[in-house]
Amino acid sequence: MSRIHWTFGLRGARALRSSAWAAAGFVLCSATAVAATDTRTAAVDPRQNADALLIVDCALPAQVHQLGTAISYLAPRRAIKTSASDCAIRGGEYVAYDRANLATALKVWLPQAEAGDKVAQTNVGEIYEKGLGTAPDYANAAKWYQKAADQGYRRALTNLGFLYEQGLGVAKDPVAALKLYRKATGIEGTISLEGSSSTASKEDIDALRKELERTRQELDKARRLLDEDRLKSSREIERLLTQKQQAAAAGNTDETRRLETLLKDREAELEKRRQQVAQAEQSAESYKAKLAGLEGESVALRKELGDARQQLAQSQAQIDEKKKAVAESERRLEAMQAAGRTLGGSYDPARQKAIEAELDKRNAELARQKQDIARLESEVTGYKTKVARLETAPEPVKAAAAVAPPSIQIIDPQFVVTRDTATVKVRSGIKTRDIVGRVAAPGGLMSLTANDVAQQVDANGMFKTQVDLGAGKTRVAMLAVDRQGKVSRLEFFLEEDAGIAKAAVVAPPKLPDLNAGNYYALVIGNQKYEKLQRLSTPEADVTDIAPILRDRYGFKVKLLVNATRYEMLTELNKMRDTLTEKDNLLIYYAGHGELDRANGIANWLPIDAEPTSNANWISSSNLTEILNAMAAKHILVVADSCYSGALTRSSIGQLQTGLTDEARNDWLKQIAEARSRTALTSGGLKPVLDGGGGKYSIFASIFIDILAQNQDVLEGMRLYREISARVVNIALRQKFEQRPEYGAIRFAGGDSGDFLFVPKN
């Protein structure tokens, strides 16, 4: 097990993508197989065999039902997900996860699925999607997901949406995916796909037109005010000049200076108004240029569709003409062959030779015409595909509405962005303040401005600007516009910290009544490994995270420090038995992570893990099945190490910018009702820093800061955006690439909700 160690140390590499999670899942087989392989599991003390705590697909024995006094019958067998030990105790049948295959899995769930059970139908779809020893069958997966989706089952809607988003087993259709995700959540307009598109929909262009019209109205108003100010100022300046001359003639120096100051102030006000008009004109021109670009793009797309249709019609007409020519050539060829046969009785060598030469010529022409037909038919196929693609993207491009708007994160100065405008204290005596941040625009960034000044953005979305500080509060207004005309705004104030006056106490925002249920947390920090290199920060990370969760957010916290595999699985199973469908669970893990490259599965490493054997590792597939078997409404896995999954941010509800407090509260109430299984990870496929955040890891340090400062309902997606921007910036300073990730955990039983941190009132 190779590891790289840097100045601050690294935690094992995170992984994988969808292939790792496709292998997740434990399935069941016949009673014979159980007797041969797994009956000993229940008889063995779980302390001696932690595998008994893992989740399996269990077929419970058929129950005897009695009708009256004369008739009794066996009810159909029922399949459930439970632990191996519980399945054995209840007399059920299962097969160990590492012996599962497609046939044994389908044997358990298919009867219930064919009977119309939506949960079983979804499980069958997941079995086909995973493959289980064979290549995934996405078409069959989509078929079974559709059956359950038709019954409104949220998990099936989300899974089917993922297939449409990725184009697996069905035609790739981002808008169909978006509709399924939104239906699963029960919320319109709050979910956006992260895929990029450089084109704009009719709605985007209309929105930009409205923004342009609003800017024009502001410009007209500013021009009127400027004209009024010019008139008033000219009179005022003339009056002040006359008074100044009179004061100077009278030798009144103080009055002369006062009047000079008034003149300068009046001229400054007039100049400020001129600048406002110039900025409004600049904004109007900018919107006009963007609108022209988007409308030009729409015209180009419509022209492209028209050209493609015209080319299709022309090619089809050419094929028809060529086919007629081929038919005529074949007719002439047959006539010449008949003439040649006629000459057979009275042989004329010259005539025969001429006929044979003409036959060769006609045959060559016929072959060439057939090649032309084949080429044209190939072109027609291409044109049909192009026309279909353009026609399925109405006015003008269908997928444009599915792209998320831009998002702006401020990294330095550090503060948690809420819906209220923040005021950030800066050191007294300085004239300028650097602002460092990151902008993300899935639709393609068109422009980023800070106080109306265009900013340079690097390949990672990072930007740095300098703000001149004035007296009192200095406003910083950020504006990001993508190529679809979608806009994101962020505003805050910088204020000098005099170091004397006590900071004003800001009342926390009134929290909406979400009926969020009870909150539980399992916090694990593994540092003192027995057979692996010890880490530096996990103990400090988790011992300080636990009280924040308990005291500020009301979590019932179970803290595990330096835990074995059995201890970790035991606590996870206790949570599975304890949690109801109204509860929420946070699992925080800090420690070593490792990738089993042979099987393509990521693992968490307990302190008794061995470097040369995965017997004591906890795989991502194990954890996914445990989460799937839990009744909890919302589950968030936070991993400062290795947690792999087919993560799709698209299926998570995202709060749109510009919502009122009332609209935001309604959104939070609805998202709180949808089940979720999400993961927030400290990095991607590469190792992550073990230090760099003082006594904490970089990731844990920022996680603690944000939760400690937050006073509002905090969604998992917003927490991720704040953490991601800061981690990327700090890691880059240390010449290290680390990018947190966030998304839904595939096959873990989630819908399209999100985890919510709700501070205690």
C-alpha positions in Angstrom: 0.0 0.0 0.0 2.0 3.0 -1.3 1.4 6.4 0.1 3.0 9.8 -0.5 3.7 12.1 2.5 4.1 15.8 2.1 5.0 18.5 4.6 1.6 18.3 6.3 1.1 14.6 5.6 -1.6 13.0 3.4 -4.6 10.9 4.0 -5.0 8.0 1.5 -6.3 8.7 -1.9 -10.1 9.0 -2.4 -11.8 7.2 -5.3 -13.7 6.2 -7.5 -16.4 7.2 -10.0 -19.5 5.4 -11.1 -17.7 2.1 -11.7 -16.9 1.7 -8.1 -20.5 2.1 -7.0 -21.7 -0.1 -9.8 -20.2 -2.9 -7.8 -22.0 -2.0 -4.6 -24.7 -4.2 -3.2 -25.2 -7.6 -1.5 -27.6 -10.1 -2.9 -29.3 -13.3 -2.0 -29.4 -16.8 -3.4 -31.0 -20.2 -2.7 -31.3 -21.9 0.6 -28.7 -24.4 -0.5 -26.1 -21.8 -0.9 -26.9 -20.3 2.5 -26.5 -23.6 4.1 -23.2 -24.1 2.4 -21.6 -20.8 3.1 -23.4 -18.6 5.6 -25.3 -20.5 8.2 -22.2 -20.4 10.4 -22.4 -16.6 10.4 -25.3 -16.4 12.8 -23.7 -19.0 15.1 -20.5 -17.0 15.4 -20.3 -14.2 17.8 -20.4 -11.0 15.8 -17.4 -9.8 17.8 -15.5 -12.6 16.1 -17.0 -12.0 12.7 -17.9 -8.3 11.9 -19.2 -9.4 8.5 -22.4 -10.5 10.3 -23.1 -6.7 10.7 -23.0 -6.0 7.0 -26.3 -5.5 5.0 -27.6 -8.3 2.7 -30.7 -8.8 0.6 -32.6 -11.2 2.7 -35.5 -13.5 1.6 -37.7 -14.1 4.6 -39.5 -17.4 4.9 -43.1 -17.6 3.6 -45.7 -17.0 6.4 -48.7 -19.3 6.9 -52.0 -17.4 6.7 -55.3 -18.8 8.0 -58.7 -18.2 6.4 -61.5 -19.2 8.8 -61.0 -22.7 10.2 -60.6 -24.7 7.1 -58.2 -22.9 4.7 -54.6 -22.0 5.3 -52.0 -20.9 2.7 -48.4 -19.7 2.3 -48.0 -16.0 1.6 -45.4 -15.0 -0.9 -41.8 -14.7 0.4 -40.8 -11.1 1.2 -37.4 -9.6 0.5 -35.9 -7.0 2.8 -32.5 -5.4 3.3 -31.1 -6.1 6.8 -27.9 -7.3 8.4 -26.6 -10.9 7.9 -27.0 -11.7 11.5 -30.6 -10.4 11.6 -31.5 -12.3 8.5 -30.2 -15.6 10.0 -32.1 -15.0 13.2 -35.3 -14.5 11.3 -34.8 -17.7 9.3 -34.1 -15.9 6.0 -31.9 -16.7 3.1 -29.1 -14.6 1.7 -25.7 -14.8 0.0 -22.6 -13.0 1.1 -21.9 -9.9 -0.9 -18.7 -11.2 -2.5 -20.6 -14.3 -3.9 -23.4 -12.4 -5.4 -24.3 -12.4 -9.1 -27.1 -11.1 -11.4 -29.1 -14.3 -11.2 -29.2 -14.6 -7.4 -30.0 -11.0 -7.0 -32.9 -11.1 -9.4 -34.2 -14.2 -7.8 -34.9 -12.3 -4.7 -36.6 -9.1 -6.0 -38.0 -10.0 -9.4 -41.2 -11.8 -8.1 -42.2 -8.7 -6.1 -41.3 -6.4 -8.9 -43.4 -8.3 -11.5 -46.3 -8.1 -9.0 -46.1 -4.3 -9.2 -44.1 -3.4 -6.0 -42.4 -0.1 -6.7 -39.6 -0.6 -4.2 -38.8 -4.0 -5.7 -39.0 -2.6 -9.2 -36.4 0.0 -8.3 -34.2 -2.6 -6.7 -34.4 -4.7 -9.9 -33.4 -1.6 -11.9 -30.4 -1.0 -9.6 -29.4 -4.6 -9.9 -29.3 -4.3 -13.7 -27.5 -0.9 -13.5 -24.8 -2.4 -11.2 -24.3 -5.5 -13.3 -23.2 -7.7 -10.4 -20.5 -9.7 -12.2 -21.7 -8.9 -15.7 -21.7 -5.7 -17.8 -24.4 -3.2 -16.6 -27.7 -3.5 -18.6 -28.8 0.1 -18.6 -31.8 -0.4 -21.0 -33.3 -3.0 -18.6 -32.5 -0.7 -15.6 -34.4 2.2 -17.3 -37.4 -0.1 -18.0 -37.8 -1.1 -14.4 -37.1 2.4 -13.1 -39.8 3.7 -15.5 -42.3 1.2 -14.0 -41.6 2.5 -10.5 -41.4 6.1 -11.6 -44.9 5.8 -13.2 -46.1 5.1 -9.6 -44.4 8.3 -8.4 -41.6 6.6 -6.5 -39.0 9.3 -5.8 -36.0 7.0 -5.7 -36.9 5.6 -9.1 -37.5 9.1 -10.6 -34.0 10.1 -9.4 -32.3 7.0 -10.8 -34.1 7.3 -14.1 -33.1 11.0 -14.2 -29.4 10.0 -13.8 -29.7 7.6 -16.8 -31.2 10.4 -19.0 -28.6 12.8 -17.8 -25.7 10.5 -18.7 -27.4 8.9 -21.8 -27.2 5.3 -20.3 -29.7 2.9 -21.8 -31.8 5.8 -23.1 -31.2 8.8 -25.4 -29.3 11.5 -23.6 -31.8 14.2 -22.6 -30.8 16.8 -20.0 -34.2 18.3 -19.9 -36.0 15.0 -19.4 -33.4 14.4 -16.5 -34.2 17.8 -15.1 -38.0 17.1 -15.1 -37.5 13.8 -13.4 -35.2 15.3 -10.7 -37.7 18.1 -10.1 -40.6 15.7 -9.9 -38.7 13.6 -7.4 -38.1 16.6 -5.2 -41.6 18.0 -5.7 -40.2 21.4 -6.3 -40.1 23.3 -9.6 -37.3 25.6 -10.6 -34.7 24.8 -7.8 -32.7 22.0 -9.4 -30.1 22.7 -12.1 -27.8 20.4 -14.0 -24.1 21.1 -13.8 -23.5 20.3 -17.4 -22.4 23.2 -19.6 -24.0 24.7 -22.6 -23.0 27.8 -24.6 -26.4 28.4 -26.0 -29.4 30.3 -24.6 -33.0 29.4 -24.4 -35.9 31.8 -25.2 -36.5 32.3 -21.5 -32.9 33.4 -21.0 -33.1 35.8 -23.9 -36.4 37.2 -22.6 -34.8 37.7 -19.2 -31.9 39.5 -20.7 -34.2 41.7 -22.6 -36.0 42.6 -19.4 -32.7 43.4 -17.7 -31.7 45.6 -20.7 -35.0 47.4 -20.5 -34.6 48.0 -16.8 -31.1 49.3 -17.4 -32.4 51.6 -20.1 -35.0 53.0 -17.7 -32.3 53.6 -15.1 -30.2 55.3 -17.7 -33.0 57.6 -18.8 -33.6 58.5 -15.1 -29.9 59.1 -14.5 -29.7 61.4 -17.6 -32.7 63.4 -16.5 -31.2 63.8 -13.0 -27.9 64.8 -14.7 -29.6 67.5 -16.8 -31.4 68.8 -13.7 -28.2 68.8 -11.7 -26.4 70.6 -14.5 -29.0 73.3 -14.5 -29.1 73.7 -10.7 -25.3 73.4 -10.5 -24.6 76.1 -13.1 -26.8 78.5 -11.2 -25.3 77.5 -7.9 -21.8 77.7 -9.2 -22.5 81.1 -10.7 -23.9 82.3 -7.4 -20.9 80.9 -5.4 -18.5 82.5 -7.8 -20.1 85.9 -7.4 -20.0 85.5 -3.6 -16.4 84.4 -3.7 -15.4 87.5 -5.8 -17.3 89.7 -3.3 -15.6 88.0 -0.3 -12.2 88.3 -2.0 -12.7 91.9 -2.8 -13.7 92.5 0.9 -10.6 90.7 2.0 -12.6 88.0 3.9 -10.2 85.1 3.5 -12.2 82.6 5.6 -15.4 83.2 3.6 -13.4 82.9 0.4 -12.0 79.5 1.4 -15.4 78.3 2.5 -16.9 79.3 -0.8 -14.1 77.5 -2.7 -14.8 74.4 -0.7 -18.5 74.6 -1.6 -17.6 75.1 -5.2 -15.4 72.0 -5.2 -18.1 69.9 -3.5 -20.7 71.0 -6.0 -18.4 70.2 -8.9 -17.6 66.8 -7.3 -21.3 66.0 -7.0 -21.8 66.9 -10.6 -18.8 64.7 -11.6 -20.2 61.8 -9.5 -23.5 62.1 -11.4 -21.7 62.1 -14.7 -19.9 58.9 -13.7 -23.2 57.2 -12.7 -24.6 58.0 -16.1 -21.4 56.7 -17.8 -21.7 53.4 -15.8 -25.4 53.1 -16.7 -24.5 53.7 -20.3 -21.7 51.1 -20.1 -24.1 48.5 -18.5 -26.7 49.2 -21.2 -24.1 48.7 -23.9 -22.9 45.5 -22.2 -26.4 44.1 -22.0 -27.1 45.2 -25.5 -23.9 43.3 -26.7 -24.8 40.2 -24.8 -28.4 40.2 -26.1 -27.1 40.7 -29.6 -24.7 37.8 -29.1 -27.4 35.5 -27.7 -30.0 36.5 -30.4 -27.3 36.0 -33.0 -26.6 32.6 -31.6 -30.3 31.8 -31.8 -30.5 33.0 -35.4 -27.4 30.9 -36.2 -29.0 27.8 -34.7 -32.3 28.4 -36.6 -30.3 28.9 -39.8 -28.3 25.8 -39.1 -31.6 23.9 -38.7 -32.9 25.3 -41.9 -29.7 24.5 -43.8 -29.7 21.0 -42.4 -33.3 20.5 -43.5 -32.5 21.9 -47.0 -29.4 19.7 -47.3 -31.5 16.7 -46.2 -34.1 17.4 -48.9 -31.5 18.0 -51.6 -29.6 14.8 -50.7 -32.9 12.8 -50.7 -33.8 14.2 -54.1 -30.3 13.3 -55.4 -30.8 9.8 -54.1 -34.1 9.5 -55.9 -32.5 10.8 -59.2 -29.6 8.4 -58.8 -31.9 5.5 -58.2 -33.9 6.3 -61.3 -30.6 6.5 -63.3 -29.5 3.1 -61.9 -32.8 1.6 -62.9 -32.4 3.1 -66.4 -28.8 1.8 -66.6 -29.9 -1.7 -65.5 -32.6 -1.7 -68.2 -30.1 -0.7 -70.9 -27.7 -3.2 -69.6 -30.2 -5.9 -69.8 -31.1 -4.8 -73.4 -27.5 -4.9 -74.5 -27.0 -8.3 -72.9 -30.1 -9.5 -74.8 -28.6 -8.1 -78.0 -25.4 -9.9 -77.3 -27.3 -13.2 -76.9 -29.1 -12.5 -80.2 -25.8 -12.1 -82.0 -24.8 -15.5 -80.7 -26.2 -17.2 -83.8 -24.6 -15.0 -86.4 -21.3 -14.1 -84.8 -19.9 -10.6 -85.8 -16.6 -10.2 -83.9 -16.5 -6.4 -84.3 -20.1 -6.0 -83.2 -19.6 -8.4 -80.3 -16.5 -6.5 -79.2 -18.4 -3.2 -79.3 -21.2 -4.6 -77.2 -18.8 -6.0 -74.6 -17.0 -2.7 -74.4 -20.3 -0.9 -73.9 -21.3 -3.5 -71.3 -18.1 -2.8 -69.4 -18.7 0.9 -69.5 -22.3 0.5 -68.4 -21.3 -1.8 -65.5 -18.7 0.7 -64.4 -21.3 3.5 -64.5 -23.8 1.4 -62.6 -21.2 0.7 -59.9 -20.3 4.4 -59.6 -24.0 5.3 -59.3 -24.5 2.8 -56.6 -21.4 4.2 -54.7 -22.9 7.7 -55.0 -26.2 6.4 -53.6 -24.4 4.8 -50.7 -22.5 8.1 -50.0 -25.7 10.2 -50.2 -27.6 7.8 -47.9 -24.8 8.2 -45.4 -25.1 11.9 -45.7 -28.8 11.7 -45.3 -28.3 9.7 -42.1 -26.0 12.4 -40.8 -28.4 15.2 -41.7 -31.4 13.4 -40.1 -29.4 13.1 -36.9 -28.5 16.8 -37.0 -32.1 17.8 -37.8 -33.4 15.6 -35.0 -30.9 17.1 -32.5 -31.8 20.7 -33.5 -35.5 20.0 -33.6 -35.5 18.5 -30.1 -34.0 21.8 -28.7 -36.9 24.2 -29.2 -36.4 28.0 -29.0 -33.6 27.4 -29.6 -31.8 24.9 -27.4 -33.7 22.7 -25.0 -30.9 21.9 -22.6 -30.1 25.6 -21.9 -32.7 25.9 -19.1 -31.0 23.0 -17.3 -27.7 24.7 -16.7 -27.0 26.1 -13.2 -26.5 29.9 -12.9 -23.1 31.2 -11.9 -22.0 31.1 -8.3 -19.5 33.4 -6.5 -17.6 32.4 -3.3 -15.4 34.9 -1.4 -12.3 33.2 0.1 -10.5 36.2 1.6 -11.8 38.0 3.7 -13.4 34.9 5.2 -17.0 35.2 6.1 -20.0 33.0 5.7 -22.4 34.3 3.1 -26.1 34.4 4.2 -29.1 36.0 2.7 -28.3 39.1 4.8 -25.7 41.6 3.6 -22.5 41.0 5.6 -20.2 43.6 7.0 -16.5 42.6 7.2 -14.1 44.3 9.5 -10.7 45.3 8.1 -7.5 46.5 9.8 -7.5 50.2 10.6 -5.1 52.5 8.8 -5.1 50.7 5.4 -6.2 52.3 2.2 -6.9 49.2 0.1 -8.1 45.6 0.7 -7.5 42.6 -1.5 -10.5 40.4 -2.3 -9.9 36.8 -3.3 -12.6 34.5 -4.6 -13.8 31.9 -7.0 -16.5 31.9 -9.6 -18.2 28.9 -11.2 -20.3 29.2 -14.3 -21.5 25.8 -15.8 -23.0 27.7 -18.7 -19.7 29.4 -19.5 -18.6 32.7 -17.9 -19.1 35.8 -19.9 -18.1 38.4 -17.4 -17.2 39.0 -13.8 -17.2 42.6 -12.3 -16.4 44.0 -8.9 -17.9 47.4 -8.3 -18.4 47.7 -12.1 -14.7 46.9 -12.9 -14.1 43.8 -15.1 -12.1 41.0 -13.4 -9.6 38.5 -14.7 -10.5 34.9 -13.9 -8.0 32.0 -14.2 -8.6 28.5 -15.4 -9.7 27.4 -11.9 -12.3 30.2 -11.6 -10.1 32.1 -9.1 -10.0 35.9 -9.1 -8.3 38.6 -7.1 -9.2 42.3 -7.0 -8.3 45.3 -4.9 -10.9 47.6 -3.3 -10.1 51.2 -2.3 -11.4 51.9 1.2 -13.3 55.0 2.0 -14.7 56.6 5.1 -17.3 54.4 6.9 -18.5 51.3 5.0 -17.2 50.5 1.6 -19.6 48.5 -0.6 -18.3 45.6 -2.6 -20.7 44.4 -5.4 -19.8 41.4 -7.4 -21.7 40.5 -10.6 -21.2 37.3 -12.7 -22.9 36.8 -16.0 -22.8 33.5 -18.0 -23.2 33.0 -21.7 -26.9 32.3 -21.3 -27.5 35.7 -19.6 -28.0 34.2 -16.2 -26.8 36.5 -13.5 -25.4 36.0 -9.9 -24.9 38.9 -7.5 -23.1 39.1 -4.2 -22.8 42.2 -2.1 -21.0 42.9 1.2 -19.4 45.8 3.0 -15.9 46.5 4.3 -15.6 48.6 7.4 -12.5 49.8 9.3 -12.1 48.1 12.7 -11.2 51.0 15.1 -10.3 48.5 17.8 -12.2 50.7 20.4 -15.8 50.5 19.8 -17.5 47.3 20.7 -18.8 45.5 17.7 -22.6 45.8 17.3 -24.5 42.7 18.2 -26.4 41.6 15.1 -29.6 39.7 15.8 -29.7 36.3 14.3 -32.2 35.8 11.5 -35.6 34.2 12.3 -35.5 30.6 11.4 -38.3 29.0 9.5 -40.3 26.2 11.2 -39.1 23.2 9.2 -40.2 20.3 11.4 -36.8 18.9 10.7 -36.9 16.0 13.2 -34.1 14.8 15.4 -30.5 15.0 14.5 -27.9 12.3 15.1 -24.2 12.3 14.4 -21.6 9.5 14.3 -18.2 11.2 14.4 -15.1 9.0 13.7 -11.5 10.1 14.0 -8.8 7.5 13.3 -5.3 8.6 14.0 -3.2 6.0 16.0 -3.1 3.2 13.4 -1.6 -0.1 14.6 0.0 -1.2 11.3 -0.2 2.0 9.1 1.5 5.3 9.4 -0.1 7.4 12.1 -1.8 10.7 11.2 -1.5 14.1 12.9 -4.9 15.8 13.1 -8.0 13.4 13.1 -8.3 13.3 16.9 -8.3 17.1 17.1 -10.7 17.4 14.2 -13.4 15.2 15.6 -13.1 16.2 19.3 -13.8 19.8 18.3 -16.4 19.1 15.7 -18.5 17.0 18.1 -19.3 19.8 20.6 -20.2 22.2 17.7 -22.7 19.7 16.4 -24.1 19.0 19.8 -24.2 22.6 21.3 -25.0 24.8 18.3 -27.2 22.4 16.2 -28.7 20.0 18.7 -27.2 16.7 17.4 -27.1 13.6 19.6 -23.4 12.8 19.0 -21.6 9.5 19.2 -17.8 10.1 19.1 -15.5 7.3 18.1 -11.7 7.9 18.4 -9.3 5.3 17.0 -12.0 2.8 16.2 -11.8 -0.8 14.9 -13.8 -2.2 12.1 -16.2 -4.0 14.5 -16.7 -0.8 16.5 -17.5 1.3 13.5 -19.9 -1.3 12.0 -21.6 -1.8 15.4 -22.3 2.0 15.7 -23.6 2.1 12.2 -26.0 -0.7 12.9 -27.2 0.9 16.1 -28.0 4.0 14.1 -29.9 1.8 11.6 -32.0 0.3 14.4 -32.5 3.7 16.2 -33.3 6.2 13.4 -36.9 6.7 12.1 -38.0 8.2 8.8 -38.2 11.6 10.5 -34.6 11.7 11.7 -31.4 13.0 10.2 -27.9 11.5 10.4 -24.4 13.0 9.8 -21.5 10.6 9.5 -18.1 12.4 9.8 -15.0 10.3 9.1 -11.4 11.5 9.4 -8.7 9.0 8.8 -6.9 6.9 6.2 -8.6 5.9 3.0 -7.5 3.5 0.3 -8.5 2.4 -3.1 -8.7 -1.3 -3.9 -7.6 -1.1 -7.5 -8.2 -4.8 -8.2 -12.0 -4.4 -7.4 -12.4 -0.7 -8.1 -13.8 0.0 -4.7 -12.8 2.8 -2.2 -12.4 2.0 1.5 -12.2 3.6 5.0 -9.5 2.1 7.1 -10.1 1.4 10.8 -7.1 1.5 13.2 -6.8 -2.4 12.9 -6.5 -2.2 9.1 -3.6 -4.1 7.6 -1.6 -2.7 4.7 -1.5 -6.0 2.7 -5.1 -7.3 3.4 -8.5 -5.6 3.0 -10.2 -8.0 5.5 -10.6 -5.2 8.0 -11.4 -2.4 5.6 -14.9 -0.9 5.3 -15.7 -0.6 1.6 -17.8 2.1 -0.1 -20.2 -0.6 -1.2 -20.6 -1.8 2.5 -21.4 1.7 3.6 -23.8 2.4 0.7 -25.8 -0.7 1.6 -26.0 0.3 5.3 -27.2 3.8 4.3 -29.8 2.2 1.9 -31.2 0.1 4.8 -31.6 3.1 7.1 -35.0 4.7 7.5 -33.5 8.2 8.2 -34.8 11.0 6.0 -31.6 12.9 5.5 -28.1 11.4 5.7 -24.9 13.3 5.0 -21.5 11.6 4.9 -18.6 14.0 5.4 -15.3 12.3 4.6 -11.9 13.9 5.2 -10.3 11.0 3.4 -11.6 8.5 0.9 -15.2 8.1 0.0 -16.0 7.1 -3.6 -19.3 7.3 -5.5 -21.1 8.0 -8.7 -21.8 11.5 -7.6 -24.2 13.6 -9.5 -24.7 17.1 -8.2 -27.6 17.5 -10.7 -30.1 15.6 -8.5 -29.7 17.9 -5.5 -31.9 20.8 -5.0 -30.1 24.1 -5.4 -31.4 27.4 -4.0 -31.7 29.9 -6.8 -30.4 33.4 -6.3 -32.6 36.4 -5.8 -35.4 34.6 -3.8 -37.2 36.5 -1.1 -37.1 35.3 2.5 -40.6 34.0 2.1 -39.8 32.1 -1.1 -36.6 30.7 0.4 -38.4 29.5 3.5 -41.0 27.7 1.3 -38.1 26.1 -0.6 -36.5 24.9 2.6 -39.7 23.4 3.9 -40.2 21.4 0.7 -36.6 20.3 0.4 -36.7 19.2 4.1 -39.4 16.6 3.2 -37.4 14.9 0.4 -35.1 12.0 1.4 -31.5 12.5 0.7 -28.2 10.5 0.8 -25.3 12.9 0.0 -21.5 12.9 0.5 -19.2 15.9 1.1 -15.6 14.9 0.6 -12.4 16.7 1.3 -10.8 15.9 -2.1 -11.2 14.0 -5.4 -9.2 11.0 -6.6 -5.9 12.2 -5.2 -4.5 12.3 -1.6 -5.6 15.1 0.7 -3.6 17.2 3.2 -3.5 15.9 6.7 -2.4 19.3 8.1 -2.2 22.9 7.0 -5.1 24.2 9.2 -3.3 24.7 12.5 -4.0 21.7 14.7 -6.7 20.6 12.2 -6.6 19.5 8.6 -7.4 22.2 6.1 -10.8 20.7 5.4 -11.7 20.3 9.1 -10.5 23.8 10.0 -12.8 25.4 7.4 -15.7 23.0 8.2 -15.4 24.1 11.9 -15.2 27.8 11.1 -18.3 27.8 8.9 -20.5 25.8 11.3 -19.3 27.9 14.2 -20.2 31.2 12.5 -23.4 30.2 10.8 -26.6 31.5 12.3 -29.0 30.5 9.5 -30.4 27.3 8.0 -27.4 25.9 6.0 -28.0 23.6 3.1 -25.4 20.9 2.3 -24.9 22.4 -1.2 -24.2 25.9 0.2 -21.8 24.4 2.8 -20.0 22.6 0.0 -19.6 25.8 -2.0 -18.2 27.7 0.9 -15.7 25.0 1.9 -14.7 24.2 -1.7 -13.7 27.8 -2.5 -11.5 28.1 0.6 -9.9 24.7 0.4 -8.9 25.2 -3.2 -7.3 28.5 -2.5 -5.3 27.4 0.5 -4.2 24.2 -1.1 -3.0 26.1 -4.2 -0.9 28.4 -2.0 0.9 25.3 -0.8 1.4 24.1 -4.4 -1.1 21.3 -3.9 -4.3 20.5 -5.7 -7.2 19.5 -3.5 -10.8 20.0 -4.6 -13.7 19.0 -2.4 -16.7 17.3 -4.0 -20.4 17.1 -3.1 -23.2 15.0 -4.6 -25.9 12.3 -4.2 -24.7 8.8 -3.2 -25.9 6.4 -5.9 -27.8 3.3 -4.7 -28.1 4.6 -1.1 -31.8 5.1 -1.1 -32.0 8.9 -1.5 -34.3 11.0 -3.6 -33.5 14.6 -4.5 -33.5 16.3 -1.1 -30.5 17.9 0.7 -29.2 17.9 4.3 -30.0 20.9 6.4 -28.0 22.2 9.4 -30.5 24.1 11.6 -29.0 26.1 14.5 -30.6 26.0 17.9 -32.8 29.0 18.6 
